[in-house]
Amino acid sequence: MTRPVLHVITDESLQQRFTHKELAQRIADAGADFLQFREKRPKETQELLSTARALHQICRQSTATRLIVNDRADIAFAIGDCGVHLGANDLPVEIARQLLGPERIIGGTLNHPDNFSQSWARRFNYLGVGPVFGTNSKTNPAPPLGLDALTGLCQASLIDVIAIGNITLENIDDILATGVAGVAVLSAIVCSNDPAKQTQEFMKALGT
């Protein structure tokens, strides 16, 4: 049986200790499966592209970690060897697929079970589902989904479900019991004093 995967999301705005690059190096060195580059502050495209390229190089050197760019399919396309995670207000998945081709990873965002359908979901490679327990990383977050709804979506979905939203080492066992294919973690890792150690602890919890 394949173990659940770990997506770690980089963020500079939630903490002032580490840059995207510093976080990426620590997270990749610790062996995370995926690194998601997330930047919600207004930045010039060239600056975002430069940072994404640096993160991509770090991931390539690690060999174990793959880069996913949040929101920006154009930047993922420009880099040439990474995936993209699309939110509800980002480029439609059909256009992103035309841009990136059939082999690239495209993740989608699902905040409520009523928005789920098989025909919509199978356009993606995975669904980022949540927030499961709420989140402090967004200004207007969707309501907490809860474990029961997450379990139902895992049972209904024909593609991988990646849980997100205030996931910690204390509640990860409850998350895994729902049948998720993996977890996406932000604050519990990037806001810690030692992101590498925290990443390693999450990997252990996932069965590495």
C-alpha positions in Angstrom: 0.0 0.0 0.0 1.3 3.4 -0.9 1.9 5.7 2.1 0.2 9.1 2.3 2.3 11.9 0.8 3.3 15.2 2.4 2.9 18.6 0.7 4.6 21.4 2.5 3.5 24.9 1.6 6.1 27.7 1.8 5.0 31.1 3.1 6.9 34.2 4.0 4.0 36.3 5.2 3.1 34.1 8.2 6.6 34.3 9.7 9.7 36.4 9.4 12.3 33.9 10.2 12.8 32.1 6.8 12.6 33.1 3.2 10.9 30.9 0.5 14.3 29.6 -0.5 15.4 28.9 3.1 12.2 27.0 3.8 12.5 25.1 0.5 16.1 24.0 1.3 15.1 22.7 4.8 11.9 21.0 3.5 13.6 19.3 0.6 16.5 18.2 2.7 14.0 16.6 5.1 12.5 14.6 2.2 9.0 16.1 1.8 7.2 14.7 -1.3 6.0 18.0 -2.6 6.9 21.6 -2.0 4.2 24.1 -2.8 5.3 27.7 -3.5 2.6 30.0 -2.2 2.8 33.7 -2.4 -0.3 35.7 -1.8 1.3 39.2 -1.5 1.3 41.4 -4.6 4.5 40.6 -6.5 5.8 41.3 -10.0 5.6 38.2 -12.2 9.3 38.3 -12.9 10.0 38.2 -9.1 7.7 35.3 -8.7 9.3 33.5 -11.6 12.8 34.0 -10.2 11.8 32.7 -6.8 10.0 29.7 -8.4 13.1 28.8 -10.5 15.3 28.9 -7.4 12.9 26.6 -5.5 12.7 24.3 -8.5 16.5 24.0 -8.5 16.5 23.1 -4.8 13.8 20.4 -5.5 15.8 19.0 -8.4 18.9 18.7 -6.3 17.0 16.9 -3.5 15.6 14.3 -6.0 12.8 13.4 -3.6 10.8 16.6 -3.6 8.7 17.9 -6.5 7.7 21.6 -6.9 4.1 22.7 -7.3 3.4 26.4 -7.9 0.2 27.7 -6.3 -2.2 29.7 -8.5 0.1 30.5 -11.4 -0.1 28.1 -14.3 1.9 30.5 -16.4 4.9 30.3 -14.0 4.7 26.5 -13.8 4.7 26.5 -17.6 7.7 28.8 -17.8 9.7 26.6 -15.4 9.0 23.5 -17.5 9.1 20.8 -15.0 6.6 21.4 -12.1 2.9 21.2 -11.3 0.4 23.8 -10.4 -2.3 24.0 -7.7 -5.4 26.0 -8.8 -7.8 27.8 -6.6 -11.4 28.6 -7.4 -10.5 32.0 -8.9 -7.4 30.9 -10.8 -7.1 29.8 -14.5 -9.7 27.2 -15.4 -8.3 23.7 -15.3 -9.1 23.1 -19.0 -6.9 26.0 -20.0 -4.2 25.0 -17.5 -4.2 21.5 -19.0 -3.8 22.8 -22.5 -0.9 25.0 -21.3 0.9 22.4 -19.3 0.1 19.2 -21.2 -1.2 15.8 -20.0 1.8 14.8 -17.8 2.0 17.7 -15.4 0.4 17.6 -12.0 -2.6 19.9 -11.6 -4.3 20.1 -8.2 -7.6 21.6 -7.5 -9.2 23.2 -4.5 -12.4 21.9 -2.9 -13.9 23.7 0.1 -17.4 22.1 0.3 -18.9 18.7 -0.5 -21.7 20.2 -2.5 -19.2 21.5 -5.0 -17.9 18.0 -5.7 -18.6 16.0 -8.8 -16.7 13.2 -10.5 -16.8 14.9 -13.9 -15.2 18.0 -12.4 -12.7 16.2 -10.1 -11.2 13.9 -12.7 -9.8 16.9 -14.6 -7.3 17.2 -11.8 -4.6 14.9 -10.5 -5.5 15.5 -6.9 -7.9 17.6 -4.8 -6.8 19.8 -2.0 -9.7 19.5 0.4 -10.3 21.8 3.3 -9.9 23.6 5.5 -10.5 20.6 7.7 -10.0 22.3 11.0 -10.1 25.9 9.9 -7.1 28.0 8.9 -5.3 31.2 9.9 -3.4 31.6 6.7 -6.2 33.2 4.7 -8.1 36.4 5.3 -11.6 35.0 4.3 -11.3 31.3 4.7 -14.1 28.8 4.0 -15.8 27.2 7.1 -14.1 24.2 8.6 -15.0 21.0 6.7 -14.6 18.5 9.6 -13.6 14.9 9.6 -16.9 13.4 8.6 -17.2 15.4 5.5 -13.6 14.7 4.6 -14.2 10.9 5.0 -17.2 11.1 2.7 -15.2 12.9 0.0 -12.4 10.4 0.3 -14.9 7.6 -0.3 -16.6 9.4 -3.2 -13.5 10.7 -5.0 -11.8 8.6 -7.7 -8.7 10.8 -7.5 -6.4 11.5 -4.6 -7.7 13.7 -1.8 -5.1 15.8 0.0 -6.3 17.3 3.3 -5.4 20.8 4.3 -6.3 23.2 7.1 -4.6 23.4 10.5 -3.1 19.9 10.3 -0.7 19.2 13.1 1.2 16.2 14.5 -1.5 16.0 17.2 -4.4 15.5 14.8 -2.7 13.8 11.9 -3.8 10.3 12.9 -7.4 11.4 12.8 -6.8 12.9 9.4 -5.2 9.7 8.1 -8.1 7.6 9.4 -10.4 9.4 6.9 -8.6 7.7 4.0 -6.8 10.7 2.5 -3.9 10.2 0.1 -1.9 12.8 1.8 -1.8 16.1 3.8 -0.8 19.6 3.0 0.9 21.4 5.9 1.7 25.1 6.2 1.8 26.7 9.7 2.8 23.6 11.7 6.1 23.4 9.7 7.0 26.9 8.3 6.1 28.7 11.6 8.1 26.3 13.7 11.6 27.0 14.9 13.0 24.0 13.0 11.1 23.4 9.7 13.4 20.5 8.7 12.8 18.7 12.0 9.1 19.3 11.8 9.0 18.0 8.2 10.8 14.8 9.3 8.3 14.3 12.1 5.4 14.6 9.7 7.1 12.1 7.3 7.5 9.7 10.2 3.8 10.1 11.0 3.0 9.3 7.4 4.9 6.0 7.6 8.3 6.9 6.1 
